[in-house]
Each structure stands twice: as C-alpha cells, then as structure tokens.
C-alpha cells in the first residue's frame, strides 16, 4: 500500500488566493482526518470524516476553511481566501480504528 | 521494521494518583517521538521529543526521552477524571511517510 497520499507537497501562494489541498486515504480506512501543524500550536485537528461523512468540524478555524469527502478515496481541504496566518503544514491521516492513524507526508503551505 | 511498544495497555487509577506511561521503540532513523492524547475523537498533540534527557512539561503532564535506552515516559501527576483517555506515542517512520503509532495506554481515572 502506498500509504496516505497528499498533494501538493508544497504550496506557495499569495494572500487572498484560493488553496486546495488533496488527500487520498489508505484503501479500506473508514476515518479521514485533516490536521494543521505549526511550531506555535503543534498538531491541531481541523475536521474528520467517518465513511465520508463529516463528524466533527469544530477545529475548523473559520468560514474560510472547508473540507469535502465526495467518496471513500478522496478528500479536499480548501482555504478561500488564504491569509499569511494559514501558513502551516497540513496533514491528512486515515485509520481503520479511531485510535490508530496513518499520516500522509503533509502539505507545506506558505501564504505570502 | 520500525515499531513501538507501550505499557501498560490499560490502567485504572483514582483521582489524585500519579501515573507513568511507558513507550519503547525501535526505529532505523530516529527523528522524534510524539505523545498524543485521544479521547472520543482523534488524538490531540501533547509533546514532541527529540533530545535525550530534556523534560517537556505542560501543566500536570511531563515527558522525557532516553535515546540510548530507546524509551520515553509520560507522567501525569494529580490525575483528574478528565485525564481519562488513550495515550499514544508515535514517531515518523524511516521514510517520513507515516507516523508509527503504539497501541496506546487506556487510562481510566475514577472519581
């Protein structure tokens, strides 16, 4: 198995632009998580899905962030409009069980 | 093969007790070791440890790493019922593609 796949690995954009991050979970996993990691705040859960249904989006910072999971093998995290404070590494993780997750390599986002 | 072992797997204590959770690991290319707390939802980050002998503290929680003996401990003092959770340690695998998680220690703190 290739593991959790994320794209792009790096994204540099200007403030105000739309950013879309993509994730392909491990096949057969029922849960998909989006995390944001910064030096200041560590790893923060943004949202997670179970069987493609969003379960908890309380970590989504504000309306500029949205996430979708149209099918079991694909999810997107969109930021519109992006701001410099959104600069971080965004991880997607998937799991078969709630307490065992496999993380993707992350997308390093820089908003100028 | 990279692996991580946690002990005990389950622990029941009363409020006010102090607990020590253990994590031992084998990894080809050690980068860091992370501790997470997981309640009903996904894990929340507690600590990242990269250097031996340097204690990380956050309130009643503290953790330290021994890279020579390949283990880490997580201490919780004056436990509260809100500390009840599964505590996971994890580290990036040799390729940096995935985090290798231990099985977790399920801590139950009784009033």
Interface residues (C-beta under 8 A of the other chain):
Chain A: X3 X4 X31 X33 X35 X37 X42 X43 X44 X45 X48 X56 X93 X98 X99 X100 X101 X102 X103 X104 X105
Chain B: X34 X36 X38 X40 X41 X42 X43 X44 X45 X48 X86 X88 X96 X97 X98 X99 X101 X103 X104
